[in-house]
């Protein structure tokens, strides 16, 4: 078999692999579309919907909105959040785990605290995340929505093809038929060529091959706003926006080393 015949065989095999991967992507995408079309009849927790669409910080924001409506927290002029006298009463803890987690974390700080910093508080995440991850598990098709197992295989195929092309090019010019030191040099050059070819082919696959669409997140973005956020008046919306946007000045962050490191 000539080099050209071997090249055509390998190229045909690679095209076959991509054809199979393309069919798998198409079948999965149709199944995803069919699954998301049935979500209208499903009961999606509002906090889970916000977390899916906007991230876990969105769930914290919605929880703070519920606490603000209930008068359990107040937002200072600078944007930091503090617990009110009502919020300090354990008997007024919300039943839902997300606003309850937000309130418990704010109760744990002696003074006002930036709402946007909750997502780096490990204790807060430990209170909030079990509920959100449990809600993820209710939707098994979407619980791994961030994982795309087809595209990495497509990229790996391109990388392997690049390595084969580099080896065949060196073989064609007789790079492996010389003395030992020349073979070592040829291997080194071959690795460089493999990296260059893999980079080019990998970039092409990254550009051409589509990611798996997160239909569940797109569906959650079409839902109505969280009821607590929707019930806020204009002033409260501005306060909540200010609270989420608050951050300490850099020099203040450096100086304030008294923060509890166990909270992060």
Residue pairs with C-beta under 8 A, 6 or more apart in sequence:
1 9
3 168
3 172
6 168
7 168
10 161
10 164
14 157
14 161
17 157
18 154
18 157
21 150
21 153
21 154
21 157
24 150
25 150
25 210
25 212
28 150
28 212
29 212
29 213
31 141
32 141
32 212
32 213
32 215
33 215
35 141
35 142
35 215
36 215
36 216
36 218
36 219
39 216
39 219
44 220
44 223
45 135
46 62
46 226
46 227
47 59
47 62
47 63
47 96
47 98
47 131
47 132
47 135
47 226
48 59
48 132
48 135
48 136
49 220
49 223
49 226
50 58
50 59
50 61
50 62
50 220
50 226
51 58
51 59
51 132
51 135
52 216
52 217
52 220
53 217
53 220
53 221
53 223
54 61
56 119
56 125
56 128
56 129
56 132
57 116
57 118
57 119
57 244
59 98
59 128
59 132
60 98
60 102
60 115
60 118
60 119
60 128
61 115
61 229
61 240
61 244
62 98
62 99
62 226
62 228
62 229
63 96
63 98
63 99
63 101
63 102
63 103
63 228
64 73
64 81
64 99
64 102
64 115
64 240
64 243
65 226
65 228
65 229
65 231
65 232
65 236
65 240
66 94
66 96
66 99
66 228
67 73
67 87
67 94
67 99
67 102
67 103
68 74
68 75
68 232
68 236
68 239
68 240
69 228
69 231
69 232
69 236
70 86
70 92
70 94
71 84
71 86
71 87
72 83
72 84
72 86
72 87
72 92
72 94
72 103
73 81
73 82
73 83
73 84
73 87
73 103
73 106
74 81
74 82
74 84
75 81
75 115
75 239
75 240
75 242
75 243
76 82
76 112
78 112
78 246
79 114
79 115
79 242
79 243
79 245
79 246
80 111
80 112
80 113
80 114
80 115
80 243
80 246
81 106
81 112
81 113
81 114
81 115
81 243
82 106
82 111
82 112
82 113
83 103
83 106
83 107
86 92
87 103
87 106
87 107
88 107
93 100
93 103
93 104
94 100
94 103
97 127
97 128
97 130
97 131
98 128
98 131
98 132
99 228
100 127
101 124
101 127
101 128
101 131
102 118
102 124
102 128
104 124
104 127
105 113
105 118
105 121
105 123
105 124
105 127
106 113
108 123
108 263
114 243
114 246
114 247
114 248
115 243
115 244
115 246
116 243
116 244
116 245
116 246
116 247
118 124
119 125
120 264
121 263
121 264
122 262
122 263
122 264
123 262
123 263
124 263
136 142
136 143
137 143
139 216
141 216
142 214
142 215
142 216
145 212
145 214
145 216
145 217
146 214
147 212
148 211
148 212
150 212
151 205
151 209
151 210
151 211
151 212
154 205
154 209
155 202
155 205
155 206
155 209
158 198
158 201
158 202
158 204
158 205
159 198
159 201
159 202
161 201
162 194
162 197
162 198
162 200
162 201
162 202
163 194
163 197
163 198
165 197
166 190
166 191
166 193
166 194
166 197
167 190
167 194
169 193
170 176
170 186
170 189
170 190
170 193
175 182
175 183
175 186
175 189
175 190
176 183
176 186
178 186
224 230
229 237
229 240
232 240
248 256
